[in-house]
């Protein structure tokens, strides 16, 4: 946990009122990028429809034979390539930041390989996107771009009207020098042309918004169809938290081995040597009382070290519940801790363990970094979640990105789908909120979540 002075960045300006955004829209780089996207995506939509017609149609037609099934598998595999193409296009021109779905792990053997591709959800979702864009994309893109082009042409129409001086023949055989005709109305005078130009100018300011609407729709479709699904995200989270749990367990076991080897084992060797010398001195009629006293002192110190190790693995006070354990923790803290615990029911053992060690580490950080002699510890639950809050009025500036303490707390909380929220402006106060599920799986309360702060 770091308390370095880090002021949060100022929020970006909205760039003026809605009117100024509206007036700047035709000239904004975003509008031109999204217009280019509509043009490129429309062309790709036509190619994509051809791909689906030939690939899927041909594969289904040939599926009556053995040849059609590998073709369909290849077409589904191509769905991933289409997805990557549209994600790259959306990232470049739409500012979409959609991550790729997880890679496909194929089964061994030819049949396993083909079956894996045929059942690849990411490939089928990519084909679904190609289908939607092939049907809707060219139509919407064409309408939006044609509207934009007609708006610009109408806005500047007086210029070609003067330069070209077009001639039309009305229904009575008269020459009319007009650029537009709506029914029987000919735009062949300056007032009419200026009125048309004014309408075109207004349309130019409206033209970016259909283009932006298409961009927003495609950002949604790219996120919904070309990114990882909720299941994929959940699997990734479980893999990440499992890796964190394994690393935590390994670190805990390594620490226990080191403490036992360097501390308790060395203490027992000292006791054995002292008793050996005492035995030898007694055998020769000497005074062994000092050696026995040293052995007794070393035994007491060894017992204290063992109690500290046990407390680091699983605090005995937790056997009585989280509230008594936190009372003991607050009483042992060098700073004054205002404790307020209100639990409707007792949380699961895993949640209690994580909550206890989170509180212990946060109070330790207050002592080391906050520069204050007072802190408050509050615990509440609503039957579904447990919320532990530690607050201090110290120097502030706690930043999870510059230290391992808060990052470790977040990693440990994430193993049971919990979270850690930090609010620590420069100058304080620092408020750290740990939210945990009330009933964490019992399997998660083992060594992976044990360890002294």
PyMOL commands that set and color helices and strands:
alter all, ss='L'
color gray80, all
select helices_A, chain A and resi 18-27+29-62+66-94+110-118+121-155+157-164+190-226+230-283+289-313+316-320+322-332+349-370+400-402+405-414+442-445+447-449
alter helices_A, ss='H'
color red, helices_A
select strands_A, chain A and resi 168-169+175-176+181-182+185-186+336-342+374-381+385-392+419-424+430-437
alter strands_A, ss='S'
color yellow, strands_A
deselect
rebuild
show_as cartoon
